[in-house]
């Protein structure tokens, strides 16, 4: 290929990539505008998008910039809703510029209909509870690793904190991903230890990320691809400065739904424990009927995590009765490592560190 042909080919490839990026930004802006700037309630927007996703292949952005009649028909709007959207539509271009600015400063957004949307949220949350959009900073691909959230119902003492830190670091070494909430106490202590150890982790925020500036140590971990910040709230939302954050309980619930497993430090146990969400209990912590699977050491928990299929049945849709206690101890039969890796690869990306850890021979007891 001549230098001129090569240059033309590269220019064409770059133009295609830029067009795809612009199209993605426009569609995300359309979702954001409909959810937060159109004047429709969020519940109504979720109804519209659920129906739209099941019946139309046309993008939301294309529908919004079409004629009012086509928009009303395709989104199944009432006359009043159609008129409201027509009045607010000039703001869509401003929204797109706003998202472009956030993206330039390192904040990305992922839509509910994208393949990169965390699969645990589809499993653990009912459709009406799933956030339409998530904002994040860092490497979203970290969520391909099995996530473990530390939960403490009561304030832990120093011995419990030390145990939790050691266990989380060991799980991170095994190939799991510690999941924390940005709040004081145990999570803050865990975060400092994980940063010092250069271990990977995900940090859930109870505010939007557009106005958040990470401190230097956290920013370095984000830049190195070790840390992911994620939030289910609109990016420009900030908590009141002199009052308790009203979104903190929602952030805790979101983090629990995002996790594959829970590390329970102290009772009382969390609500809404799910059958496919195993619990790892600190020694001498009593079991609860809400959790069906318990593990006594990090390695067994990790092996259970990597066997969890991402297509597990949704737990919140069927019976609301408390699950009956079952004996779901890990099987003692040997695991075929290569078959397990192949099975995991079919469900999504498997980090090389996880493959290497699974292939490492285990010493005989």
Secondary structure, 3 states (H helix, E strand, C coil): CCHHHHHHHHHHHHHHHHHHHHHHHHHHHHHHHHHHHCCCCHHHHHHHHHHHHHHCCCCHHHHHCCCHHHHHHHCCCCHHHHHHHHHHCCHHHHHHHHHHHHHHCCCEEEECCCCCCCHHHHHHCCHHHCCCEEEEEECHHHHHCCEEEEEECCCCCHHHHHHHHHHHHHHHHHCCEEEEECCCCHHHHHHHHHHHCCCCEEEECCCCCCCCCCCHHHHHHHHCCCEEEEECCCCCCCCCCCCCCCCHHHHHHHHHHHCCEEEEEECCCCCCCCCCCCEEECCCCCCCCCCCCEECCHHHHHHHHHHCCCCCCCCCCCCCCCCCCCCCCCCCCCCCHHHHHHHHHHHCCCCHHHHHHHHCCCCCC
